[in-house]
Amino acid sequence: MAGSLPSSAQQGSTIIPDAPVAKDTINQRDLIDIVVKWLHIRDTDLKVDGRKKIYFSFLPFGASVPGGSGTALITSTTAGTYLGPRKTTYLSTASFAPYWNFKGRYGLPLRTAVWLPNNTWTIQGDTRFLNYPQFTWGLGSTHNNTTPLLVDQVYIRFHQQFLKRIKPYLFAGVGYHLDYHTSIQTDAAPGTLGQYTGYAYGTGSRSFASGLSLNFLYDSRNNAINPLPGAYVNLVYRQQTKILGSDDDWRSLFIDMRKYVSMKPKDPIQQNTLAFWTYLWTSLDNGTPYLDLPSIGYDPYNRSGRGIDQNRYRGKTLYYAEAEYRRDLTRDGLFGFVVFGNLTTVSGTGGLFRNWYPAAGTGLRVKFNNGSKTNIGIDYGFSKGYNSILISLGEAF
Protein backbone atom coordinates (compact mmCIF):
# COMPACT_ATOMS: atom_id res chain seq x y z
CA MET A 1 0.00 0.00 0.00
CA ALA A 2 2.84 2.38 0.74
CA GLY A 3 6.56 2.63 0.56
CA SER A 4 8.92 4.66 2.70
CA LEU A 5 7.32 7.90 3.80
CA PRO A 6 9.75 10.82 3.98
CA SER A 7 8.15 14.25 4.34
CA SER A 8 10.98 16.73 3.81
CA ALA A 9 10.47 19.72 1.51
CA GLN A 10 11.85 19.67 -2.04
CA GLN A 11 15.28 21.21 -2.53
CA GLY A 12 16.15 23.70 -5.25
CA SER A 13 18.53 23.21 -8.17
CA THR A 14 19.03 24.35 -11.74
CA ILE A 15 16.23 21.93 -12.72
CA ILE A 16 13.85 22.03 -9.76
CA PRO A 17 12.78 25.60 -8.93
CA ASP A 18 13.98 27.00 -5.62
CA ALA A 19 11.50 26.75 -2.76
CA PRO A 20 11.66 28.50 0.60
CA VAL A 21 12.51 26.20 3.47
CA ALA A 22 10.75 26.57 6.82
CA LYS A 23 11.25 24.73 10.06
CA ASP A 24 8.66 21.98 10.43
CA THR A 25 7.44 22.59 13.96
CA ILE A 26 4.77 19.89 13.75
CA ASN A 27 5.33 16.65 11.86
CA GLN A 28 3.20 16.26 8.76
CA ARG A 29 0.75 13.35 8.96
CA ASP A 30 -1.23 11.27 6.48
CA LEU A 31 -3.69 8.37 6.63
CA ILE A 32 -0.85 5.89 6.31
CA ASP A 33 0.73 7.28 9.50
CA ILE A 34 -2.56 6.74 11.32
CA VAL A 35 -2.89 3.16 10.06
CA VAL A 36 0.75 2.41 10.92
CA LYS A 37 0.25 3.68 14.47
CA TRP A 38 -3.05 1.82 14.87
CA LEU A 39 -1.60 -1.49 13.65
CA HIS A 40 1.69 -0.98 15.52
CA ILE A 41 3.76 -1.36 12.35
CA ARG A 42 7.42 -0.36 12.60
CA ASP A 43 8.74 2.21 10.11
CA THR A 44 11.37 -0.27 8.96
CA ASP A 45 8.59 -2.64 7.85
CA LEU A 46 7.56 -0.08 5.21
CA LYS A 47 10.97 0.58 3.71
CA VAL A 48 11.81 -0.44 0.18
CA ASP A 49 14.95 0.13 -1.89
CA GLY A 50 16.92 2.90 -0.17
CA ARG A 51 17.59 4.83 -3.38
CA LYS A 52 14.33 4.43 -5.30
CA LYS A 53 11.20 4.62 -3.22
CA ILE A 54 7.78 3.96 -4.71
CA TYR A 55 4.76 5.69 -3.20
CA PHE A 56 1.39 3.99 -3.68
CA SER A 57 -2.06 5.40 -2.96
CA PHE A 58 -5.16 3.22 -3.35
CA LEU A 59 -8.80 4.22 -2.98
CA PRO A 60 -11.84 2.01 -3.73
CA PHE A 61 -15.21 3.78 -3.95
CA GLY A 62 -18.57 3.71 -5.70
CA ALA A 63 -19.72 6.38 -8.15
CA SER A 64 -22.23 6.85 -10.94
CA VAL A 65 -21.12 5.99 -14.47
CA PRO A 66 -21.55 8.63 -17.21
CA GLY A 67 -24.69 7.94 -19.18
CA GLY A 68 -26.95 6.94 -16.31
CA SER A 69 -25.85 3.29 -16.05
CA GLY A 70 -26.03 3.21 -12.29
CA THR A 71 -23.22 2.91 -9.77
CA ALA A 72 -19.84 1.41 -10.56
CA LEU A 73 -17.03 0.12 -8.36
CA ILE A 74 -13.98 2.29 -9.00
CA THR A 75 -10.49 1.56 -7.70
CA SER A 76 -8.26 4.59 -8.11
CA THR A 77 -4.54 3.95 -7.76
CA THR A 78 -1.64 6.38 -8.07
CA ALA A 79 2.05 5.53 -7.87
CA GLY A 80 5.05 7.81 -7.85
CA THR A 81 8.79 7.32 -7.87
CA TYR A 82 11.96 9.25 -8.60
CA LEU A 83 14.06 7.81 -11.44
CA GLY A 84 16.97 10.14 -10.67
CA PRO A 85 18.25 12.54 -8.00
CA ARG A 86 15.37 14.42 -6.39
CA LYS A 87 17.20 17.73 -6.73
CA THR A 88 17.22 17.42 -10.53
CA THR A 89 14.40 15.00 -11.40
CA TYR A 90 10.64 15.35 -11.22
CA LEU A 91 8.40 12.69 -9.68
CA SER A 92 7.36 10.06 -12.24
CA THR A 93 3.71 9.09 -11.82
CA ALA A 94 1.16 6.53 -12.95
CA SER A 95 -2.60 6.71 -12.41
CA PHE A 96 -4.88 3.71 -12.93
CA ALA A 97 -8.62 3.98 -12.23
CA PRO A 98 -10.50 0.91 -13.54
CA TYR A 99 -14.25 0.72 -12.98
CA TRP A 100 -16.98 -1.90 -13.38
CA ASN A 101 -20.72 -1.54 -12.84
CA PHE A 102 -21.58 -5.29 -12.75
CA LYS A 103 -23.68 -4.86 -15.93
CA GLY A 104 -20.99 -5.13 -18.60
CA ARG A 105 -19.84 -1.51 -18.37
CA TYR A 106 -16.16 -1.17 -17.61
CA GLY A 107 -13.17 1.08 -18.09
CA LEU A 108 -9.42 0.53 -17.97
CA PRO A 109 -7.71 3.94 -18.12
CA LEU A 110 -3.96 4.31 -17.47
CA ARG A 111 -2.05 7.60 -17.49
CA THR A 112 1.72 7.78 -17.06
CA ALA A 113 4.28 10.58 -16.82
CA VAL A 114 7.87 9.31 -16.82
CA TRP A 115 10.74 11.68 -16.04
CA LEU A 116 14.18 10.26 -16.83
CA PRO A 117 17.20 11.19 -14.64
CA ASN A 118 17.92 14.93 -14.56
CA ASN A 119 14.73 15.53 -16.57
CA THR A 120 16.59 14.87 -19.83
CA TRP A 121 13.46 13.26 -21.32
CA THR A 122 9.82 12.94 -20.37
CA ILE A 123 7.44 10.31 -21.77
CA GLN A 124 3.73 11.05 -21.40
CA GLY A 125 1.22 8.23 -21.97
CA ASP A 126 -2.57 7.86 -22.05
CA THR A 127 -3.99 4.38 -22.74
CA ARG A 128 -7.67 3.46 -22.35
CA PHE A 129 -10.01 0.61 -23.13
CA LEU A 130 -13.58 1.61 -22.29
CA ASN A 131 -17.02 0.14 -22.75
CA TYR A 132 -19.45 2.72 -21.51
CA PRO A 133 -22.38 4.96 -22.45
CA GLN A 134 -22.38 8.73 -22.39
CA PHE A 135 -24.97 11.39 -22.98
CA THR A 136 -24.54 13.96 -25.72
CA TRP A 137 -26.33 17.25 -26.29
CA GLY A 138 -25.13 18.02 -29.82
CA LEU A 139 -23.00 21.00 -30.80
CA GLY A 140 -22.97 24.10 -28.65
CA SER A 141 -26.21 24.41 -26.70
CA THR A 142 -28.51 23.01 -29.38
CA HIS A 143 -30.46 20.84 -26.95
CA ASN A 144 -31.43 21.66 -23.38
CA ASN A 145 -30.82 19.56 -20.28
CA THR A 146 -34.02 17.56 -20.73
CA THR A 147 -33.28 16.15 -24.21
CA PRO A 148 -29.84 14.44 -24.25
CA LEU A 149 -29.17 11.42 -26.45
CA LEU A 150 -27.54 8.33 -24.92
CA VAL A 151 -24.59 7.09 -27.00
CA ASP A 152 -22.99 3.72 -26.30
CA GLN A 153 -19.57 2.73 -27.63
CA VAL A 154 -16.35 0.79 -27.20
CA TYR A 155 -13.42 3.21 -27.10
CA ILE A 156 -9.70 2.49 -27.48
CA ARG A 157 -7.17 5.26 -26.97
CA PHE A 158 -3.39 5.07 -27.32
CA HIS A 159 -1.51 8.36 -26.97
CA GLN A 160 2.26 8.48 -26.42
CA GLN A 161 4.42 11.62 -26.42
CA PHE A 162 8.22 11.79 -26.23
CA LEU A 163 9.77 15.13 -25.26
CA LYS A 164 13.41 16.13 -24.78
CA ARG A 165 14.57 18.92 -22.48
CA ILE A 166 16.01 21.79 -24.52
CA LYS A 167 16.56 24.11 -21.53
CA PRO A 168 15.49 24.09 -17.86
CA TYR A 169 11.73 23.54 -17.64
CA LEU A 170 11.27 23.60 -21.44
CA PHE A 171 10.70 20.42 -23.51
CA ALA A 172 9.86 19.63 -27.13
CA GLY A 173 9.07 16.43 -28.97
CA VAL A 174 6.70 14.32 -31.02
CA GLY A 175 3.84 11.95 -30.30
CA TYR A 176 1.51 9.36 -31.77
CA HIS A 177 -2.26 9.42 -31.20
CA LEU A 178 -4.86 6.74 -31.91
CA ASP A 179 -8.58 7.09 -31.14
CA TYR A 180 -10.88 4.24 -32.16
CA HIS A 181 -14.61 4.36 -31.44
CA THR A 182 -16.56 1.27 -32.44
CA SER A 183 -19.96 -0.33 -31.80
CA ILE A 184 -21.44 3.18 -31.63
CA GLN A 185 -25.16 2.92 -30.85
CA THR A 186 -27.84 5.24 -29.51
CA ASP A 187 -30.96 4.70 -27.43
CA ALA A 188 -33.04 5.75 -30.46
CA ALA A 189 -33.38 4.57 -34.06
CA PRO A 190 -30.26 3.80 -36.18
CA GLY A 191 -28.72 6.90 -37.70
CA THR A 192 -30.17 9.18 -35.04
CA LEU A 193 -26.74 10.43 -33.85
CA GLY A 194 -26.14 12.17 -37.16
CA GLN A 195 -29.71 13.47 -37.30
CA TYR A 196 -29.63 14.61 -33.67
CA THR A 197 -26.29 16.41 -33.94
CA GLY A 198 -26.48 17.62 -37.54
CA TYR A 199 -22.85 16.58 -37.86
CA ALA A 200 -21.55 14.45 -40.72
CA TYR A 201 -18.30 12.92 -39.41
CA GLY A 202 -17.97 9.97 -37.04
CA THR A 203 -21.69 9.62 -36.39
CA GLY A 204 -22.01 6.16 -37.93
CA SER A 205 -21.17 2.86 -36.23
CA ARG A 206 -17.42 3.56 -35.93
CA SER A 207 -14.68 6.16 -36.33
CA PHE A 208 -10.90 5.83 -36.47
CA ALA A 209 -8.30 8.56 -36.05
CA SER A 210 -4.55 8.04 -36.25
CA GLY A 211 -1.79 10.62 -36.52
CA LEU A 212 1.28 12.39 -35.20
CA SER A 213 1.76 15.46 -33.01
CA LEU A 214 4.26 18.20 -32.26
CA ASN A 215 4.52 18.94 -28.54
CA PHE A 216 5.95 21.79 -26.50
CA LEU A 217 5.95 21.72 -22.71
CA TYR A 218 7.02 24.18 -20.02
CA ASP A 219 6.76 22.71 -16.54
CA SER A 220 8.29 24.23 -13.41
CA ARG A 221 6.20 22.07 -11.06
CA ASN A 222 8.02 19.17 -9.42
CA ASN A 223 4.95 17.14 -8.49
CA ALA A 224 1.97 16.80 -10.83
CA ILE A 225 -0.11 14.93 -8.21
CA ASN A 226 -0.16 17.94 -5.90
CA PRO A 227 1.57 20.86 -7.64
CA LEU A 228 3.72 23.24 -5.65
CA PRO A 229 3.99 26.88 -6.75
CA GLY A 230 5.11 27.00 -10.36
CA ALA A 231 3.72 27.07 -13.88
CA TYR A 232 2.71 24.65 -16.64
CA VAL A 233 2.14 25.28 -20.35
CA ASN A 234 1.44 22.45 -22.80
CA LEU A 235 0.90 22.86 -26.55
CA VAL A 236 -0.12 19.88 -28.70
CA TYR A 237 -0.58 20.23 -32.46
CA ARG A 238 -2.05 17.04 -33.97
CA GLN A 239 -2.20 15.94 -37.60
CA GLN A 240 -4.46 12.96 -38.22
CA THR A 241 -3.76 11.44 -41.60
CA LYS A 242 -5.16 8.77 -43.91
CA ILE A 243 -1.56 7.63 -44.45
CA LEU A 244 -1.63 6.21 -40.89
CA GLY A 245 -5.12 4.77 -41.26
CA SER A 246 -7.26 7.71 -40.17
CA ASP A 247 -10.74 7.97 -41.72
CA ASP A 248 -10.03 11.58 -42.71
CA ASP A 249 -7.22 14.13 -42.67
CA TRP A 250 -7.77 16.68 -39.94
CA ARG A 251 -5.81 18.81 -37.49
CA SER A 252 -6.35 19.98 -33.92
CA LEU A 253 -4.65 22.29 -31.45
CA PHE A 254 -4.68 22.02 -27.65
CA ILE A 255 -3.12 24.75 -25.45
CA ASP A 256 -3.16 24.15 -21.68
CA MET A 257 -1.87 26.75 -19.17
CA ARG A 258 -1.72 26.53 -15.36
CA LYS A 259 -0.26 28.76 -12.66
CA TYR A 260 0.16 28.10 -8.92
CA VAL A 261 0.71 31.00 -6.53
CA SER A 262 1.64 30.49 -2.87
CA MET A 263 -0.21 32.86 -0.56
CA LYS A 264 2.27 32.09 2.23
CA PRO A 265 5.63 31.51 0.49
CA LYS A 266 7.68 31.56 3.71
CA ASP A 267 5.82 28.51 5.03
CA PRO A 268 5.91 25.67 2.46
CA ILE A 269 4.67 23.22 5.10
CA GLN A 270 1.16 24.71 5.07
CA GLN A 271 -0.91 24.55 1.89
CA ASN A 272 -2.21 28.02 1.09
CA THR A 273 -2.33 28.30 -2.68
CA LEU A 274 -4.23 29.94 -5.49
CA ALA A 275 -4.35 27.76 -8.61
CA PHE A 276 -5.41 28.89 -12.08
CA TRP A 277 -6.14 26.75 -15.13
CA THR A 278 -7.20 27.59 -18.65
CA TYR A 279 -7.17 25.74 -21.94
CA LEU A 280 -8.17 26.27 -25.55
CA TRP A 281 -8.98 23.19 -27.62
CA THR A 282 -9.92 23.53 -31.27
CA SER A 283 -10.41 21.42 -34.39
CA LEU A 284 -8.79 23.20 -37.32
CA ASP A 285 -10.51 21.27 -40.14
CA ASN A 286 -13.65 19.47 -41.13
CA GLY A 287 -13.42 15.72 -40.74
CA THR A 288 -12.92 15.49 -37.00
CA PRO A 289 -15.10 12.58 -35.72
CA TYR A 290 -17.96 13.77 -33.53
CA LEU A 291 -16.75 11.87 -30.44
CA ASP A 292 -13.25 13.39 -30.83
CA LEU A 293 -14.45 17.01 -30.97
CA PRO A 294 -13.54 19.28 -28.04
CA SER A 295 -15.89 18.52 -25.15
CA ILE A 296 -16.13 19.61 -21.51
CA GLY A 297 -14.76 17.01 -19.13
CA TYR A 298 -12.99 15.25 -21.99
CA ASP A 299 -9.63 17.02 -21.67
CA PRO A 300 -6.62 14.64 -21.48
CA TYR A 301 -7.03 14.21 -17.72
CA ASN A 302 -10.86 14.29 -17.65
CA ARG A 303 -10.73 16.84 -14.82
CA SER A 304 -12.34 19.94 -16.31
CA GLY A 305 -15.92 20.98 -15.73
CA ARG A 306 -16.44 20.01 -12.10
CA GLY A 307 -20.11 20.70 -11.48
CA ILE A 308 -21.03 20.16 -15.16
CA ASP A 309 -22.21 16.90 -16.70
CA GLN A 310 -19.41 15.29 -18.75
CA ASN A 311 -19.71 16.14 -22.49
CA ARG A 312 -22.52 18.64 -21.77
CA TYR A 313 -20.88 21.15 -24.14
CA ARG A 314 -19.17 20.09 -27.37
CA GLY A 315 -18.09 21.97 -30.48
CA LYS A 316 -15.28 22.63 -32.92
CA THR A 317 -13.67 25.00 -30.40
CA LEU A 318 -13.89 25.02 -26.60
CA TYR A 319 -12.37 27.47 -24.12
CA TYR A 320 -12.24 26.73 -20.39
CA ALA A 321 -11.05 28.65 -17.31
CA GLU A 322 -10.95 27.63 -13.65
CA ALA A 323 -9.63 29.07 -10.39
CA GLU A 324 -9.25 27.24 -7.08
CA TYR A 325 -8.17 28.21 -3.56
CA ARG A 326 -6.43 25.42 -1.60
CA ARG A 327 -5.72 25.55 2.11
CA ASP A 328 -4.83 23.20 4.95
CA LEU A 329 -7.27 23.03 7.84
CA THR A 330 -4.78 21.46 10.26
CA ARG A 331 -1.14 22.32 10.86
CA ASP A 332 -0.08 18.70 10.34
CA GLY A 333 -1.49 18.74 6.79
CA LEU A 334 -3.91 15.87 7.37
CA PHE A 335 -7.05 17.84 6.47
CA GLY A 336 -7.61 20.67 4.01
CA PHE A 337 -10.26 22.26 1.81
CA VAL A 338 -10.68 23.82 -1.63
CA VAL A 339 -13.12 26.31 -3.18
CA PHE A 340 -13.37 26.50 -6.97
CA GLY A 341 -15.23 28.08 -9.86
CA ASN A 342 -15.06 27.56 -13.62
CA LEU A 343 -16.38 28.93 -16.92
CA THR A 344 -16.90 27.19 -20.27
CA THR A 345 -17.70 28.55 -23.73
CA VAL A 346 -18.00 26.48 -26.89
CA SER A 347 -18.59 27.12 -30.58
CA GLY A 348 -21.87 26.02 -32.07
CA THR A 349 -25.20 27.67 -31.45
CA GLY A 350 -24.51 31.12 -30.01
CA GLY A 351 -20.81 31.13 -30.96
CA LEU A 352 -17.57 31.03 -28.99
CA PHE A 353 -17.18 33.69 -26.23
CA ARG A 354 -20.83 34.71 -26.60
CA ASN A 355 -22.42 32.21 -24.23
CA TRP A 356 -20.69 31.29 -20.96
CA TYR A 357 -21.58 28.35 -18.72
CA PRO A 358 -20.43 28.70 -15.09
CA ALA A 359 -20.03 26.13 -12.31
CA ALA A 360 -18.67 26.27 -8.78
CA GLY A 361 -18.10 24.12 -5.72
CA THR A 362 -16.04 23.22 -2.70
CA GLY A 363 -14.27 20.16 -1.42
CA LEU A 364 -12.51 18.39 1.45
CA ARG A 365 -8.91 17.15 1.27
CA VAL A 366 -7.44 14.30 3.34
CA LYS A 367 -3.71 13.64 3.03
CA PHE A 368 -3.27 9.99 1.99
CA ASN A 369 0.47 9.80 1.32
CA ASN A 370 3.03 12.39 2.37
CA GLY A 371 5.74 10.83 0.22
CA SER A 372 3.95 11.75 -3.02
CA LYS A 373 1.78 14.50 -1.46
CA THR A 374 -1.32 12.62 -2.62
CA ASN A 375 -4.66 13.83 -1.28
CA ILE A 376 -8.05 12.17 -1.29
CA GLY A 377 -10.40 14.74 -2.79
CA ILE A 378 -14.14 14.84 -2.11
CA ASP A 379 -15.67 17.66 -4.17
CA TYR A 380 -19.20 18.93 -4.56
CA GLY A 381 -19.83 20.91 -7.75
CA PHE A 382 -22.96 22.49 -9.17
CA SER A 383 -24.21 24.39 -12.20
CA LYS A 384 -27.61 25.26 -13.66
CA GLY A 385 -29.71 22.10 -13.54
CA TYR A 386 -26.90 19.79 -12.39
CA ASN A 387 -24.83 18.89 -9.33
CA SER A 388 -22.45 16.06 -8.46
CA ILE A 389 -20.04 14.69 -5.85
CA LEU A 390 -16.60 13.71 -7.15
CA ILE A 391 -14.10 11.48 -5.34
CA SER A 392 -10.52 11.34 -6.57
CA LEU A 393 -6.86 10.82 -5.73
CA GLY A 394 -4.74 13.89 -6.40
CA GLU A 395 -5.74 17.43 -7.24
CA ALA A 396 -8.00 18.30 -10.17
CA PHE A 397 -5.13 20.21 -11.80
N, C-alpha and C positions, 0 to 999 in steps of 0.2 A: 504493500500500500504506500509505503514511503521509504525514501532513502535517508541518508544523513541530513540533518536539518540545521545547517548554519544560518545565522540571521544577521550577519554583519552587512554594513552598507557597501554599495559598489564603490570601487576606487577609480579615480580618473586616469586617463592616459591619452596618447595621441589618437586612439581609436574610440574609446569610451569617453563621453563627455564628462568633464569634471563635475563633481557633486559636493556640496558642502557636507562636512562631517560633524555630527553632534554627538555628545556623550549620551549613551543609552542608559538613562537612569532607571528605567523599568524594563525588564526583559520582554521582548515581543513574544506573544503566544499565538498558537493556532490550535485547530481541533485535534491535530495529531498529538500535540503536547498533552492535551487533556486526556486523550485515550491512553497514551503512554503512562501517565501518572495513575490513571484509574486501574490499568491492568498490571501496574508495577513492572513495566518493561525497562530494562537498563538501556541507556543511550548506545552502548556498544553493540546491542542486539540489532540496532537499526543501521549500522554502518555498512557501506559497500566499499568498492574500490576507492582508496584514499585520494586518487587524483581525479577520477571522473565519477561524479555523483549523479545519480538519476533521481529526479523528483517526480513522484506519481501523485495524481489527485484523481479520485474516483467518486462518482456521485450517481446512484440510481434514483430515478423518480418517474412519476407518471405525468403525462401531459397530453393535451388534445393534438390530434394529427391534422395538418392543413387539409381542408376539404370536407370537414365534418364527419370523419370516419371514426369518431369516438376517441377513447383514451389509449395511448400507447405506452409501453414500458421503454424508457430511455435510459441508457447507461452512458453517461458522459465521462470521458477519461482524458486527462491531459498529462503529458510527460515532458520534462525539460532536462537538458543536460548541457554542459559546457564541453565543446570539442577542442578547446584550446585554452590558453591562460585567460582567466576572468578579466584581467585588466585590458585585454586587447581583443576579446572575443565575445560576441553576443550569445545569449542563451538560445540554443536550438530547441524547438518545440514540436510536439505532435499532438493533435486533437482528434479523438475518435469518439463519435456519438451515435452508435447504432440504435435503432428503435424498431419495435415490433408491436402491432396492435392485436395480435392473436386472430386476425381475420385476413391474413395474406398480405397486409400492408407492411412494408419494411423499408429500412434505409440503412446504408452502410457508407457513411461519409468519413473521409480521412483527409485532414489537412496537415501539412508538414512545412516547417521552415528550418532549414539546415544552414548553420553558419560554420564554415570551415575555419581552422585555426587562424587567428589574427584577422578574421573577417576578409580573407582574400577572395572568397567566393561565397555566394549564398544560393541555395537551391530551394525554390518555393514550389510546393506541390498541392494539388487539389484533385482527389480521386473520389468518385461517388458511384454507387449503384443503388438506385432508388426505384421502388414500386409504390407509388402513392398518388392520391388524387389531389387536386388543388382547384380552388375556385378562380375564375377569371371574370373580369368586368369589361373586357374590350379595351379599346384605346382611349387614353385620356379619361374623361368622366362620362363616357357615353351612356353607361347604365348605372342606376342608383344602387344603393345597398341591398335593395329587396329583390333584385333580378340578376344575381350572378349565375354563371354557367359552370357546372362541375366538369372538370377535364381530368380524365385518368390517363396514366402513361407509365411506361418503363423508361427510366432516364439513366444514361451512362455518361459520366464526365471524366475526362483525363486531361488535366492541365499541368504542365511542367515548365518552369522558367529557370534559366541558368544565368546568373548575373555575376560579373567580376567587379571588384572594387577598383575604381580608377582614381580616387582620392578619398581621404577620410570622410565617411558617411555617404559617399556617392558611388552608385553602382549602375552598370549598364549591361545588357545582355539580350538574349533571344529566348523564345519559348515556343512550345507546341500546344495547341488547343483542339480538343475533340469534344463535341457535344452531340449525342445521339439520343433522340426521342423516338420511341417506337410504341406500338400498340396504343396509339392515341385514340381515346374514345370520349364521348360526352354522355351526359345523362339525358340527352334528347336524341332526335333522329340523326342518322348519319349525315355528315356534311354540315351540321349545324354550327360547328366552330367557325368555319369560314363565313357563314351567313350571319352569325351573331356578331363577329368582330369586324366584318367588312374588310378583312385582310387576306391577301392572296397567297402568302408564302408560309409554308410549314403548318398549314391548318388541315392537312389530310391525315392519313394514318401514321405517318412517320416524317422525320426530318433529320438530316445529317449535315453537320458542319465540321470542317477540318481545315486547319491553317496554322500559320506561324505568327509570331508577334515580336515587336521590338519593345524593350522594357527599360525604363529608367527609374531608379529608386534612390531617394535620399532618406536616410533613417538614422537619427541621432538618439533613438531610444535604445536601451540595452535590455529591455524585457517586454516582449509584445503581449504577454499574458496580463501584466499589470504595469502599464507604461509609467516610467518616471518622467519628470519634466524633460521635454525635448520636442522634436518635430519629425513628421513623416510625410513624404510626398511620393506617390507612385503613379507613373504614367505607363499605360499599356496600349499600344497601337496594334490591332489585330487585322490580318488579311486572311480571310477564308477563301480558299481557291478550289476550283474543280480539279486542278492538277493533283491535289491531295485527297480527292474523293468527295469534296463538299458538293451539296446539291446546287449551290449557286456561288458566284463570286460576290463577296461583300466585305466591307470594312467596318470596324468599330473603334471607338476611342474611349478609354476610361481614365479619368484623372481623379486621384484620391489624395486629400490633404488633411493632416491632423496636427494639432498643436496642443501641448500640455504645459500649463503655467502653474508653478508652485506658489501658493498664497502665503507660505511660511518657509522660505528657502533655507533659513538657518536651522531648521529642525526637520531633517529628512526622515526621522523616525515616524513622525505623525503624518498621515495622509491628509492633505488640505490642498486640493488641486482643482483648477478649472481646466476642463478638456473641451476642445472644439474639433468638429469633424464636418467636412463637406466633400461631396464628390459630384462630378459631372460625368454622365455615361450617355454616349450617343452612338447611334447607328448611322454611318456615313453614306450608305447606299440602300437602294431597294434590294430585296432578296434575303434579308435577315429573317430566319424562321420566327414565327410568332412567339414561340416559347423561349427564344433566345433574345428577344427585345429587352431593353432596359425596363426593370420592374422593381417596385419598392419591396424591400426585404429579400431581394435576390442578388444583392451585391456578393462579391466573392466569399465573404464571411457570413452571409445571411444574418447580419446584425442590425441593419438599418430599419427604420420604421417601427420602433417600439411603440405600441399603442395603436398601430394600424394593421389591419388584416394583410397577411402576406399576399403580394401580387395585386393588391387593391388598385394600384395605379401603374399603368404600363403604356409605353409609347416609344417613338423613335428616339426621343431625348428625354432624360430625367435628370433633374438637379435636386440635391438633398443637402440639408444643413442641420447640424445638431450641436447642442451645448449641454454640458453636464458638470455639476459641482459634486466633488467627491471629498468626504471627510470621515476621519475615524471618530467613533463615539467613545472609545476607551483608549487610555494611554498605551495599553499593551498591544493595540492593533487588532484585537480579536473581533471587535464589532465596529461597523461603520455604516454609512448611509450615502445615497446619491439622490440628486434631484436633476431631472433632465427635461428638455423640450426639443422638438424637431419640426422641420418644415419640409414639405415635398411639393414640387411642381413638375408637370410632365406634359409633353407635347401631345396633341390630339385635339379633342373638342376643347375650345377655349384657348389653346395655345400655351407654349412655355412662358413662364414668368407672369402669366395673367391670372391664373387661378392657383392659390396656395392652400395646402392641406396640412393643418397643424396637428400635433399630438404632444402629450406631456406625460409625466409620471414621476414616481419616486421608487426607491428600492433600499433593501437591507443588504449589507455585506457582512459575511462571516469568513474570517481568515482560515482557510483549509490547510495551506502549506506555506510556511515561511520561506522555505528554501527557494521556491519558484515564485513566491508572492501571489499564489493563486487564491482567489476569493470564491466563495459560493455567492452567487448573486440571485436575489429574489426581487423581481421588479414588477410593479404594477403600472401599466400604461393605458392611456385612454385617448380617444378621439371621437369625433361626431359619429354616433351610432355604433361604436365598438369599444371594447375594453378587454384586457387580457392580463394574465399573470405569467411571467416568464422566469424560468429557473435555469441557471447556467453556471459553468465554471469559467472564471476569467471575466475581465471587463468587456463591455459591449464594443469598445474601441480603444 
